[in-house]
């Protein structure tokens, strides 16, 4: 089979799995050349790639909500020993498997939701949790489960943020009569979207910057580094005060 026929065959396989949300370059074929965000997610990756070690040799990586596998592919290219990608959408997983096959990269993909990560029964050196939190009805539970079950070292995290970017000092406690503090600029908060935001019914909770950082700390993650556009590098630590422990999944 000549190169043109191979390209035509690959392009047919790519189109059959469309539409794609990740614009990947697979054998010279772009998977989403007309993406409304442009060359997504590569243009965002260029802004925070410095947060990820260039050499991932010997590390295990879990990509949660991997979609078509852009970040899983990047981690394998950086030499990660083992990369696992999970997603709850079988079409995205089929796209990711085709991408890994085309690039000749050995990556394991499994159909799991973030609430089922305990089924992996493994802690990973590096966990990627990008663009998932605001699509969840139970975001704090998800962070608690990541801390409890799969994050063994670092967490690369991103969420859509809206509202104030100010991160004020917040006292550890306030008297019951205190109400004004909740209206202050930058006070940690998260807004609930009952119907749609940006035409997407899965956009449920959208935090401001202070709210997102508070949630990460509350779930036991210390913030090591961050960018100006919503991406955090965190490290697993000890969880702070909790009224009750997160529920454990029953397998």
BAFI-3210 file (N, C-alpha, C; in Angstrom, 3 decimals, decimal comma, padded with zeros to 6 digits):
// residues 251
n [1|2|3|4|5|6|7|8|9|10|11|12|13|14|15|16|17|18|19|20|21|22|23|24|25|26|27|28|29|30|31|32|33|34|35|36|37|38|39|40|41|42|43|44|45|46|47|48|49|50|51|52|53|54|55|56|57|58|59|60|61|62|63|64|65|66|67|68|69|70|71|72|73|74|75|76|77|78|79|80|81|82|83|84|85|86|87|88|89|90|91|92|93|94|95|96|97|98|99|100|101|102|103|104|105|106|107|108|109|110|111|112|113|114|115|116|117|118|119|120|121|122|123|124|125|126|127|128|129|130|131|132|133|134|135|136|137|138|139|140|141|142|143|144|145|146|147|148|149|150|151|152|153|154|155|156|157|158|159|160|161|162|163|164|165|166|167|168|169|170|171|172|173|174|175|176|177|178|179|180|181|182|183|184|185|186|187|188|189|190|191|192|193|194|195|196|197|198|199|200|201|202|203|204|205|206|207|208|209|210|211|212|213|214|215|216|217|218|219|220|221|222|223|224|225|226|227|228|229|230|231|232|233|234|235|236|237|238|239|240|241|242|243|244|245|246|247|248|249|250|251]
n.u [000,850|000,649|001,896|-000,062|-002,429|-002,383|-002,632|-005,147|-006,683|-006,265|-007,329|-009,994|-010,661|-010,312|-012,265|-014,537|-014,738|-015,429|-017,350|-014,247|-012,818|-010,264|-007,697|-005,636|-002,531|-002,318|-000,355|-000,060|-002,641|-005,104|-007,232|-009,284|-009,517|-011,082|-011,679|-013,432|-011,982|-009,531|-006,221|-006,610|-005,970|-003,409|-002,469|-003,038|-001,533|001,074|001,322|001,558|003,263|005,737|005,334|005,432|007,695|010,380|011,560|010,039|010,738|010,437|008,183|004,746|001,652|-001,572|-004,278|-007,094|-010,319|-009,528|-010,236|-009,477|-006,871|-004,665|-002,931|-002,112|-000,654|001,428|002,692|003,687|005,438|007,310|008,598|007,366|006,927|004,616|001,396|-001,914|-005,095|-008,280|-011,787|-015,246|-016,620|-017,167|-016,650|-014,703|-012,638|-012,209|-011,210|-008,845|-007,473|-007,029|-005,358|-003,093|-002,306|-001,664|000,481|002,243|002,515|002,478|-000,207|-002,557|-006,050|-009,108|-012,599|-013,950|-015,476|-014,682|-015,525|-015,106|-012,446|-011,129|-011,325|-009,120|-007,158|-004,581|-001,898|-000,685|002,264|001,987|-000,783|-003,213|-005,694|-007,580|-009,772|-012,166|-013,458|-015,511|-017,515|-018,748|-021,238|-020,633|-018,152|-016,287|-016,310|-015,134|-012,470|-011,719|-011,813|-009,781|-007,550|-007,718|-007,464|-005,915|-003,878|-000,526|001,611|002,138|-000,307|-001,674|-003,677|-006,682|-009,306|-012,166|-012,480|-014,292|-015,289|-013,894|-010,332|-008,882|-007,252|-007,939|-006,859|-008,289|-009,944|-009,602|-011,980|-015,257|-017,559|-021,035|-022,675|-021,394|-021,676|-020,990|-018,504|-018,874|-019,659|-017,493|-014,966|-013,496|-013,863|-013,780|-015,691|-018,230|-020,179|-023,407|-024,684|-027,732|-028,978|-027,815|-024,484|-022,630|-023,874|-023,694|-024,927|-023,575|-021,953|-021,660|-020,695|-018,909|-016,018|-014,514|-011,127|-010,067|-011,866|-011,371|-008,710|-009,020|-010,634|-008,890|-006,888|-008,456|-009,025|-006,621|-004,396|-001,415|-000,503|001,879|002,797|001,572|-000,288|-001,353|-003,686|-005,551|-004,365|-002,923|-000,172|-000,035|000,690|000,332|-000,744|-001,417|-004,786|-006,861|-008,962|-011,988|-015,489|-016,587|-015,295|-014,552|-016,861|-016,285|-015,723|-017,530|-016,578]
n.v [-001,199|002,171|005,416|007,422|005,974|004,848|007,164|008,027|005,913|006,146|008,676|008,179|006,478|008,223|010,204|008,641|008,316|010,769|013,555|015,154|016,379|016,944|018,327|016,592|015,726|013,244|011,200|013,181|013,970|016,118|016,000|017,660|020,107|022,377|023,326|025,158|026,480|026,702|025,437|023,190|020,816|021,874|024,565|025,501|023,749|024,585|026,745|025,808|023,667|023,718|023,078|020,385|017,711|017,383|014,938|012,049|009,547|006,335|006,951|006,508|007,267|008,677|009,644|011,368|011,575|011,552|012,066|012,349|011,691|013,486|014,496|012,130|010,975|012,864|012,487|009,890|010,303|011,769|009,851|008,373|005,543|003,967|004,596|005,378|005,978|007,234|007,440|008,297|008,164|006,157|006,712|008,736|007,213|005,343|007,057|007,834|005,409|004,891|007,073|006,521|004,097|004,914|006,618|004,852|004,313|002,831|002,752|002,371|002,203|002,794|002,418|004,344|006,312|009,337|008,893|006,240|005,647|004,267|001,627|001,032|000,387|001,334|003,562|006,428|008,021|010,465|012,340|013,403|015,785|017,370|019,859|018,694|018,926|020,956|019,821|018,048|016,829|016,428|017,736|018,148|015,699|014,172|015,188|014,419|011,627|011,209|011,925|009,995|007,550|007,340|009,287|009,441|011,098|013,740|016,090|017,260|019,835|021,342|023,713|025,330|028,721|031,409|034,793|036,753|037,089|037,491|036,406|036,387|036,714|034,471|034,065|031,401|030,928|032,312|034,369|033,490|035,640|037,102|038,227|039,791|039,084|037,080|038,336|039,614|040,668|038,127|036,204|032,738|030,868|029,044|028,754|027,517|025,960|025,641|024,973|025,466|026,396|028,177|026,696|024,108|021,447|020,030|021,625|022,231|023,250|026,170|027,536|030,437|031,772|031,724|029,995|027,602|027,038|026,747|024,450|022,513|022,510|021,712|019,099|017,924|018,597|020,265|023,329|023,629|025,009|027,304|028,577|031,563|030,962|029,075|026,579|024,209|022,852|020,375|018,777|015,735|015,767|015,863|015,519|018,140|019,322|017,554|017,058|014,565|011,467|010,895|008,980|005,490|003,563|000,672|-002,399]
n.w [000,000|-000,948|000,242|-000,043|-000,131|002,401|003,964|003,143|004,099|006,868|007,294|006,743|008,871|010,988|010,451|010,675|013,386|014,295|015,759|016,780|019,807|020,585|018,745|017,023|015,423|013,362|011,691|009,756|009,358|010,461|013,244|014,146|012,502|012,203|014,700|017,193|019,114|018,032|017,608|019,558|022,185|022,072|021,954|024,500|026,047|025,464|027,124|029,705|029,802|030,947|033,573|033,786|034,141|031,804|031,450|032,043|032,775|034,229|035,675|036,606|035,086|035,244|033,332|033,726|032,421|029,744|027,110|023,699|024,125|024,127|026,245|027,467|025,392|025,211|027,683|027,400|025,311|026,671|028,024|030,056|032,115|032,351|031,151|031,767|030,538|031,289|030,620|030,518|028,202|025,500|022,793|022,783|023,905|021,892|019,947|021,239|021,399|018,691|018,124|019,764|018,644|016,016|016,539|017,563|020,303|023,451|025,351|027,940|027,925|029,601|030,272|032,512|035,080|036,911|039,490|039,826|040,098|042,102|041,415|039,946|041,717|042,379|042,991|041,371|040,082|038,845|038,204|035,933|035,727|034,014|032,921|033,821|036,323|036,488|035,052|036,676|038,914|041,519|042,606|044,794|046,084|044,061|044,051|046,647|046,365|044,483|045,998|047,977|046,627|044,086|043,576|043,988|044,093|042,353|041,096|038,204|037,430|036,184|035,966|034,626|035,458|036,899|037,646|040,354|040,388|042,579|045,538|048,631|052,099|054,335|057,345|059,798|061,083|061,696|063,550|064,077|063,571|061,656|058,410|056,248|055,238|053,380|051,112|050,186|047,824|045,968|047,926|048,691|046,473|044,665|041,802|040,915|038,051|036,849|034,423|031,409|030,402|028,125|026,173|027,057|028,808|030,739|032,215|035,399|037,949|038,722|039,859|041,530|041,552|044,183|045,420|044,052|044,761|047,499|047,626|046,566|048,576|050,756|050,085|050,438|048,896|048,178|046,693|044,315|042,072|039,571|036,740|034,997|033,746|034,857|035,436|037,624|039,432|041,704|044,877|046,589|049,918|053,421|054,360|055,546|058,238|058,439|058,477|058,091|056,784|053,273|051,291|050,797|047,893|046,925|045,718]
ca.u [000,000|001,479|001,669|-001,325|-003,509|-002,340|-003,185|-006,588|-007,284|-006,231|-008,286|-011,339|-010,853|-010,443|-013,570|-015,576|-014,827|-015,716|-016,427|-013,157|-012,619|-008,832|-007,141|-004,362|-001,922|-002,069|000,156|-000,287|-004,075|-005,637|-008,503|-010,317|-008,895|-011,989|-012,059|-013,832|-010,958|-008,258|-005,421|-006,861|-005,492|-001,983|-002,119|-003,051|-000,397|002,290|001,371|001,849|004,082|006,897|005,002|005,615|009,098|010,687|011,879|009,104|011,203|010,199|006,957|003,448|000,789|-002,993|-004,946|-008,518|-011,054|-008,442|-010,745|-008,786|-005,556|-003,557|-001,975|-001,548|000,373|002,568|003,412|004,432|006,561|008,320|009,277|006,689|007,019|003,276|000,379|-003,280|-006,082|-009,659|-012,853|-016,558|-017,201|-016,493|-016,171|-013,415|-011,647|-011,891|-010,318|-007,548|-006,806|-006,538|-004,230|-001,939|-001,896|-001,033|001,756|003,099|002,755|001,753|-000,984|-003,734|-007,250|-010,212|-013,835|-014,257|-015,723|-013,801|-016,011|-014,735|-010,991|-010,654|-011,293|-007,772|-006,380|-003,183|-001,522|000,165|003,224|001,570|-002,176|-003,695|-007,130|-007,713|-011,025|-013,190|-014,139|-016,733|-018,523|-019,182|-022,249|-020,086|-016,735|-015,428|-016,207|-014,151|-011,128|-011,458|-011,546|-008,446|-006,577|-007,816|-007,265|-005,006|-002,745|000,570|002,619|001,728|-001,577|-001,763|-005,107|-007,240|-010,749|-012,662|-012,684|-015,005|-015,364|-012,691|-009,075|-008,244|-007,230|-007,719|-006,660|-009,558|-009,734|-010,005|-013,332|-015,966|-018,756|-022,285|-023,272|-020,640|-022,263|-020,406|-017,323|-019,257|-019,872|-016,242|-014,359|-012,539|-014,128|-013,902|-017,053|-018,471|-021,553|-024,085|-025,379|-028,863|-029,336|-026,672|-023,527|-021,943|-024,570|-023,301|-025,673|-022,714|-021,236|-022,471|-020,144|-017,788|-015,451|-013,543|-009,781|-009,907|-012,656|-010,695|-007,535|-009,499|-011,080|-007,702|-006,278|-009,361|-008,935|-005,312|-003,372|-000,702|-000,255|003,321|003,000|000,333|-000,213|-002,405|-004,892|-006,360|-003,672|-002,187|000,590|-000,251|001,321|-000,509|-000,331|-002,398|-006,058|-007,142|-010,157|-013,199|-016,561|-016,695|-014,409|-015,276|-017,360|-015,460|-016,443|-017,656|-016,330]
ca.v [000,000|003,371|006,383|008,123|005,063|004,754|008,407|008,020|004,949|006,729|009,785|007,591|005,991|009,405|010,821|007,729|008,465|012,163|014,686|015,111|017,597|017,196|018,434|015,887|015,509|011,806|010,856|014,290|014,259|016,838|015,397|018,695|021,325|023,520|023,457|026,534|027,081|026,706|024,214|022,772|021,598|022,154|025,952|025,633|022,968|025,383|027,733|025,226|022,466|023,837|022,511|018,934|017,372|016,953|013,510|011,333|008,161|005,614|007,388|006,041|008,427|008,456|010,787|011,223|012,353|011,689|012,459|011,650|011,248|014,419|014,559|010,792|010,846|013,704|011,865|008,748|010,861|012,217|008,690|007,747|004,083|003,433|005,634|004,885|007,020|006,798|008,353|007,642|008,214|005,146|007,270|009,367|006,165|004,796|008,037|007,768|004,163|005,099|008,003|005,814|003,110|005,636|007,167|003,753|004,505|001,865|003,399|001,595|003,021|002,092|003,169|004,558|007,691|009,763|008,320|004,825|005,510|003,285|000,315|000,821|-000,195|001,708|004,970|006,833|009,081|011,728|012,243|014,540|015,985|018,622|020,143|017,727|019,256|021,752|018,967|017,062|017,247|016,259|018,005|017,963|014,254|013,690|015,511|013,557|010,275|011,199|011,929|008,752|006,302|007,199|010,226|009,053|012,151|015,036|016,241|018,369|020,118|022,552|023,899|026,643|029,652|032,642|035,690|037,442|036,346|037,822|035,337|037,099|035,946|034,120|033,599|030,002|030,834|033,579|034,212|033,258|036,926|037,683|037,933|040,612|038,453|036,243|039,185|040,265|040,302|037,033|035,167|031,450|030,494|028,278|028,990|026,353|026,210|024,704|024,513|025,424|027,493|028,014|025,674|022,782|021,095|019,361|022,621|022,258|024,091|026,978|028,267|031,500|031,253|031,433|028,813|026,422|026,759|026,265|023,070|021,667|022,364|020,963|017,692|017,401|018,881|021,534|023,928|023,804|026,024|027,583|029,546|032,572|030,528|028,016|025,299|024,072|021,659|020,130|017,589|015,094|015,956|015,377|016,218|018,917|018,993|017,171|016,624|013,125|011,010|010,658|007,601|004,548|002,820|-000,766|-003,069]
ca.w [000,000|-001,010|001,331|-000,250|000,258|003,869|004,505|002,889|005,017|008,204|007,342|006,808|010,241|011,840|010,217|011,159|014,839|014,615|015,841|017,748|020,588|020,545|017,398|016,992|014,108|013,266|010,365|008,837|009,269|011,619|013,644|014,325|011,953|012,297|016,111|017,505|019,965|017,322|017,746|020,942|023,329|021,985|022,264|025,956|026,539|025,343|028,211|031,019|029,676|031,834|034,882|033,696|033,864|030,443|031,513|032,912|032,846|035,471|036,341|036,156|034,842|035,027|032,717|034,016|031,429|028,764|025,808|022,611|024,564|023,881|027,348|027,636|024,358|025,580|028,799|026,871|024,540|027,635|028,577|031,191|032,067|032,126|031,065|031,719|030,308|031,529|030,241|030,590|026,860|024,667|021,519|023,056|024,109|020,572|019,332|021,922|021,000|017,325|018,193|020,309|017,625|014,904|017,002|018,019|021,726|024,256|026,411|028,324|028,065|030,249|030,404|033,923|035,472|037,996|040,738|039,838|040,005|043,067|040,776|039,410|042,824|042,148|043,091|040,264|040,408|038,243|037,780|035,155|035,928|033,274|032,255|034,224|037,572|036,330|034,427|037,669|039,882|042,867|042,392|045,963|046,249|043,090|044,554|047,799|045,883|043,879|047,098|048,740|045,895|042,942|043,517|044,857|044,107|041,810|040,397|037,257|037,542|035,557|035,933|034,220|036,567|036,575|038,791|040,806|040,441|043,847|046,534|049,891|053,326|054,971|058,717|059,993|061,631|061,858|064,389|063,350|063,196|060,548|057,112|055,191|054,663|052,253|049,950|049,834|046,548|046,017|048,925|047,990|046,141|043,454|041,364|040,367|036,788|036,842|033,083|030,495|030,264|026,845|025,425|027,537|030,027|031,727|033,020|036,619|039,023|038,246|040,991|041,310|041,820|045,611|045,715|043,518|045,578|048,793|047,447|046,433|049,903|051,613|049,722|050,811|047,896|048,307|045,383|044,110|041,036|038,848|035,660|035,075|033,031|035,459|035,589|038,878|039,762|043,131|045,466|047,595|051,300|054,387|054,315|056,739|059,013|057,723|059,362|057,903|055,702|052,015|051,211|050,076|046,871|047,159|044,431]
c.u [000,882|001,066|000,330|-002,500|-003,565|-002,965|-004,689|-007,295|-007,343|-007,246|-009,713|-011,644|-011,065|-011,826|-014,706|-015,777|-015,179|-017,090|-015,388|-013,111|-011,143|-008,386|-005,737|-003,849|-001,522|-001,630|-000,091|-001,746|-004,529|-007,018|-009,632|-009,795|-009,767|-012,440|-012,334|-012,831|-009,603|-007,536|-005,469|-006,620|-004,026|-001,640|-002,152|-001,861|000,887|002,442|001,749|002,735|005,304|006,615|005,262|007,077|009,305|010,961|010,957|009,493|010,944|008,910|005,723|002,507|-000,650|-003,595|-006,449|-009,327|-010,160|-008,911|-009,988|-007,329|-004,402|-002,511|-001,342|-000,431|001,618|003,384|004,234|005,623|007,672|008,928|008,620|006,687|005,673|002,283|-000,983|-004,199|-007,472|-010,633|-014,160|-017,240|-016,486|-015,994|-014,835|-012,321|-011,256|-010,966|-008,919|-006,776|-006,255|-005,319|-002,974|-001,401|-001,134|000,344|002,711|003,452|001,878|001,079|-002,211|-004,915|-008,376|-011,419|-014,233|-014,608|-014,763|-014,236|-015,627|-013,229|-010,432|-010,565|-009,925|-006,852|-004,882|-003,004|-000,506|001,075|002,723|000,156|-002,583|-005,211|-007,474|-009,105|-012,164|-014,059|-015,467|-017,832|-019,137|-020,251|-021,697|-018,574|-015,838|-015,260|-015,153|-012,733|-010,765|-011,102|-010,177|-007,381|-006,553|-007,326|-006,134|-003,811|-001,685|001,631|002,045|000,390|-001,495|-003,240|-005,489|-008,749|-011,048|-012,894|-013,429|-015,063|-014,008|-011,471|-008,315|-008,342|-006,917|-007,380|-008,034|-009,256|-010,185|-011,408|-013,922|-017,160|-020,009|-022,893|-022,578|-021,256|-021,538|-019,232|-017,668|-019,482|-018,583|-015,680|-013,353|-012,798|-014,354|-015,360|-017,091|-019,932|-022,112|-024,862|-026,507|-029,147|-028,093|-025,738|-022,719|-022,560|-024,313|-024,049|-024,834|-021,819|-022,055|-021,991|-018,937|-017,249|-014,738|-012,180|-009,603|-010,683|-011,978|-009,501|-007,932|-009,952|-009,905|-007,051|-007,143|-009,292|-007,549|-004,209|-002,731|-000,371|001,224|003,601|001,669|000,628|-001,345|-003,706|-005,399|-005,646|-002,821|-001,373|000,513|000,496|000,429|000,087|-001,357|-003,670|-006,298|-008,406|-011,320|-014,234|-016,724|-015,778|-015,208|-015,749|-016,409|-016,309|-016,450|-017,519|-016,971]
c.v [001,244|004,363|007,096|007,262|004,906|005,994|008,456|007,076|005,480|007,850|009,264|007,095|007,164|010,027|009,942|007,854|009,892|012,360|014,509|016,442|017,946|017,254|017,840|015,817|014,045|011,468|011,928|014,654|014,944|016,288|016,415|020,030|022,562|023,777|024,918|027,248|027,189|025,379|023,734|021,274|022,018|023,591|026,205|024,907|023,787|026,379|027,119|023,987|022,508|023,289|021,010|018,630|016,918|015,453|012,846|009,870|007,561|005,971|006,705|007,236|007,960|009,744|010,568|012,152|012,615|012,154|011,683|011,375|012,200|014,370|013,195|010,554|011,645|013,075|010,668|009,214|011,351|011,051|008,025|006,231|003,446|004,582|004,959|006,083|006,468|007,880|007,576|007,575|007,214|005,687|007,975|008,312|005,514|005,748|007,939|006,513|004,276|006,019|007,305|004,792|003,797|006,156|006,085|003,846|003,556|002,524|002,535|002,549|002,180|003,002|003,213|006,032|008,046|009,165|006,842|004,601|004,491|001,894|000,011|000,181|000,084|003,199|005,284|007,978|010,451|011,542|013,533|014,614|017,344|018,732|019,202|018,262|019,985|020,992|017,974|017,641|017,196|016,495|017,769|016,479|013,693|013,966|014,641|012,143|010,178|011,118|010,575|007,535|006,280|008,143|009,795|010,117|013,472|014,954|017,462|018,640|021,381|022,547|025,251|027,477|030,879|033,508|036,277|036,520|036,632|036,641|035,976|036,146|035,705|033,562|032,145|029,846|032,240|033,345|034,099|034,565|037,568|037,252|038,641|039,923|037,639|037,035|039,850|039,781|039,172|035,996|033,844|031,082|029,693|028,488|027,732|026,743|025,188|024,153|024,438|026,608|027,202|026,864|024,261|022,452|020,380|020,334|022,867|023,265|024,851|027,816|029,543|030,962|030,881|030,175|027,549|026,054|026,232|024,813|022,115|021,430|021,505|019,469|017,103|017,635|020,239|022,032|024,261|024,935|026,218|028,543|030,558|032,107|029,178|026,692|025,309|022,785|021,499|018,887|017,039|015,318|015,358|016,198|016,934|018,460|018,649|016,713|015,118|012,709|010,816|009,230|006,723|003,797|001,335|-001,454|-004,448]
c.w [000,000|000,076|001,184|000,185|001,769|004,509|004,321|003,851|006,430|008,317|007,427|008,214|011,196|011,677|010,749|012,666|015,253|015,224|016,953|018,506|020,692|019,089|017,404|015,556|014,042|011,841|009,332|008,652|010,553|011,962|013,809|013,805|012,054|013,731|016,459|018,407|019,261|017,498|019,195|021,094|023,249|022,368|023,772|026,573|026,492|026,488|029,555|030,959|030,576|033,236|034,942|033,401|032,419|030,391|032,529|033,079|034,216|036,174|035,748|036,107|034,631|034,479|032,858|033,116|030,240|027,393|024,719|022,913|024,372|024,984|027,628|026,619|024,723|026,709|028,329|026,056|025,453|028,413|029,753|031,024|031,738|032,137|030,923|031,507|030,566|031,072|030,318|029,230|025,955|023,327|021,704|023,230|022,789|019,814|019,925|021,523|019,578|017,326|018,696|019,316|016,498|015,289|017,494|019,486|022,537|025,447|026,681|028,504|028,658|030,374|031,878|034,128|036,605|039,328|040,884|039,848|040,992|042,487|040,166|040,444|042,673|042,380|041,998|040,694|039,951|037,706|037,085|035,294|035,339|032,667|032,602|035,362|037,366|035,584|035,419|038,591|041,310|042,846|043,603|046,276|045,305|043,566|045,748|047,362|045,212|044,958|047,792|047,966|044,871|042,915|044,526|044,988|043,658|041,088|039,495|037,056|036,786|035,698|035,316|035,474|036,058|037,835|039,137|040,777|041,738|044,801|047,890|051,032|053,961|056,359|058,864|060,553|061,716|062,783|063,530|062,835|061,993|059,209|055,964|054,499|053,420|050,971|049,487|048,512|046,742|047,091|048,195|047,729|044,848|043,065|040,712|039,119|036,679|035,449|032,191|030,729|029,016|026,045|025,886|028,824|031,070|032,477|034,284|037,652|038,494|039,401|040,562|041,734|043,300|045,997|045,241|044,375|046,947|048,708|047,318|047,794|050,810|051,338|049,969|049,808|048,167|046,908|045,268|043,128|040,305|037,706|035,843|034,441|033,529|035,703|036,865|038,885|041,272|043,576|046,560|048,979|052,219|054,281|055,628|057,424|058,108|058,734|059,288|056,768|054,425|051,950|050,394|049,056|047,219|045,808|044,460]
res [x|x|x|x|x|x|x|x|x|x|x|x|x|x|x|x|x|x|x|x|x|x|x|x|x|x|x|x|x|x|x|x|x|x|x|x|x|x|x|x|x|x|x|x|x|x|x|x|x|x|x|x|x|x|x|x|x|x|x|x|x|x|x|x|x|x|x|x|x|x|x|x|x|x|x|x|x|x|x|x|x|x|x|x|x|x|x|x|x|x|x|x|x|x|x|x|x|x|x|x|x|x|x|x|x|x|x|x|x|x|x|x|x|x|x|x|x|x|x|x|x|x|x|x|x|x|x|x|x|x|x|x|x|x|x|x|x|x|x|x|x|x|x|x|x|x|x|x|x|x|x|x|x|x|x|x|x|x|x|x|x|x|x|x|x|x|x|x|x|x|x|x|x|x|x|x|x|x|x|x|x|x|x|x|x|x|x|x|x|x|x|x|x|x|x|x|x|x|x|x|x|x|x|x|x|x|x|x|x|x|x|x|x|x|x|x|x|x|x|x|x|x|x|x|x|x|x|x|x|x|x|x|x|x|x|x|x|x|x|x|x|x|x|x|x|x|x|x|x|x|x]
***
